[in-house]
Amino acid sequence: MKSATARELRSRASSILESVQKGEEVIITLRGEPVAVIKSVKTIENQFTPVGFGIWKDRGDIQDINRWIDERRKERYRR
C-alpha cells in the first residue's frame, strides 16, 4: 500500500488516481498522521448499497436515496 502526503495529493493528484485506478490503495497523511485511504470504487462496489447512512438508514421514506436527494434539491432550486 502506497502513502502520500496531503501536499503530494494536491500536486500529483492525477498520478495518484492512476495508481488507484490500477488497483492500489493509497493512504493520505496530514502532518505525519494517516487521515484517509483512497481506493478504487470497483473494490468496494459489492459492499456498498446507498440506502441511507447513520441515523437515516431505518427511515421508510428513504428507500431510494438518489430519488430522495433529487426531491430535496427540487425544493431548494426551483426555477
TASULBEL-V409717 format. One record per pair of residues at least 12 apart in sequence whose C-alpha atoms are under 7 Angstrom apart, sorted by sequence separation. I is the first residue (numbers start at 1). J is the second residue. If there is no record, write none. Layout:
I|J  I|J
//
This chain:
25|37  26|38  51|63  25|38  26|39  51|64  52|65  25|39  51|65  24|39  50|65  23|40  20|39  21|40  20|40  4|26  6|28  1|24  2|25  3|26  4|27  5|28  6|29  1|25  2|26  3|27  4|28  5|29  6|30  1|26  2|27  3|28  4|29  5|30
//
